[in-house]
Amino acid sequence: MNAMDVALICRALGDANRLEIVRLLSDGEKCGCKLLELFEIAQPTLSHHMKILVECGLVNARKEGKWQHYSLNCETLTRFREFIDGLACCGCDPNAEGGSCS
């Protein structure tokens, strides 16, 4: 995953509602109607949030009847986590008070 992709995901997760949506989707697919109930937001607002999450690749969308169903894109999430896990603070003592660097 390149830095541009990571930046798009970080930007998408920078909104508390979108971060909560991702957390809720971590236990399985949800219908947009269910997300509307959980957030008590207008449908256009939910659509805006979901568009951002789908465009950055974190969320998959599929239409069933008149409703959209959303799920996490596990491949993208895994690659994002691997990128973040690859970040290291060399020269720092994680056991030092406050994790200070030398």
C-alpha positions in Angstrom: 0.0 0.0 0.0 1.5 3.4 -0.9 1.4 6.6 1.1 -1.3 8.1 -1.0 -3.7 5.2 -0.3 -2.8 5.4 3.4 -3.5 9.1 3.4 -6.9 8.7 1.9 -7.8 6.1 4.5 -6.5 8.3 7.3 -8.6 11.2 6.0 -11.7 9.0 5.8 -11.1 7.7 9.4 -10.5 11.3 10.6 -14.3 11.7 11.0 -15.7 10.3 14.2 -18.9 9.0 12.5 -16.9 7.2 9.8 -14.6 5.7 12.3 -17.6 4.4 14.3 -19.2 3.0 11.0 -16.0 1.1 10.4 -16.0 -0.2 14.0 -19.7 -1.3 13.6 -18.9 -3.1 10.3 -16.1 -5.0 11.9 -18.6 -7.5 13.2 -20.2 -8.1 9.8 -22.2 -6.6 6.9 -24.9 -4.0 7.7 -27.7 -2.6 5.7 -27.7 1.2 5.3 -31.1 1.2 7.0 -29.6 -0.3 10.1 -26.8 2.3 10.1 -29.4 5.0 9.8 -31.1 3.7 12.9 -27.8 3.5 14.9 -26.7 7.0 14.0 -30.0 8.8 13.8 -28.7 10.9 10.9 -30.3 11.8 7.6 -30.0 9.4 4.7 -28.0 11.9 2.5 -25.5 12.3 5.4 -25.0 8.6 5.7 -24.6 8.3 1.9 -21.9 11.0 2.0 -20.0 9.1 4.7 -20.4 5.8 2.9 -19.2 7.2 -0.4 -16.0 8.4 1.3 -15.4 5.0 2.9 -16.1 3.1 -0.3 -13.9 5.4 -2.4 -10.9 4.9 -0.2 -11.4 1.2 -0.4 -12.1 0.4 3.3 -15.8 -0.5 2.7 -17.6 -2.6 0.1 -21.1 -1.8 -1.0 -23.7 -4.0 -2.7 -27.2 -3.1 -3.6 -30.1 -5.4 -2.7 -33.5 -4.1 -3.6 -33.6 -0.5 -2.7 -31.0 -0.8 0.1 -27.2 -0.7 0.1 -25.4 -3.3 2.2 -22.0 -2.4 3.5 -19.1 -4.5 4.7 -15.4 -4.0 5.5 -12.9 -4.6 2.7 -10.7 -7.0 4.7 -7.9 -6.9 2.1 -7.6 -3.1 2.3 -7.9 -3.1 6.1 -5.2 -5.7 6.4 -2.8 -3.8 4.0 -3.5 -0.6 6.0 -2.7 -2.3 9.3 0.5 -3.7 7.8 1.6 -0.3 6.7 0.9 1.2 10.2 2.6 -1.8 11.9 5.6 -1.1 9.7 6.1 2.3 11.2 8.7 2.3 13.9 10.4 4.9 16.1 14.0 3.9 15.9 16.2 5.0 18.8 13.3 5.2 21.2 13.2 3.3 24.5 9.5 2.2 24.8 10.1 1.4 28.4 11.3 4.9 29.3 8.8 7.2 30.9 6.7 8.7 28.2 8.5 6.6 25.6 11.1 9.2 25.1 13.7 9.0 22.4 17.4 9.0 23.0 
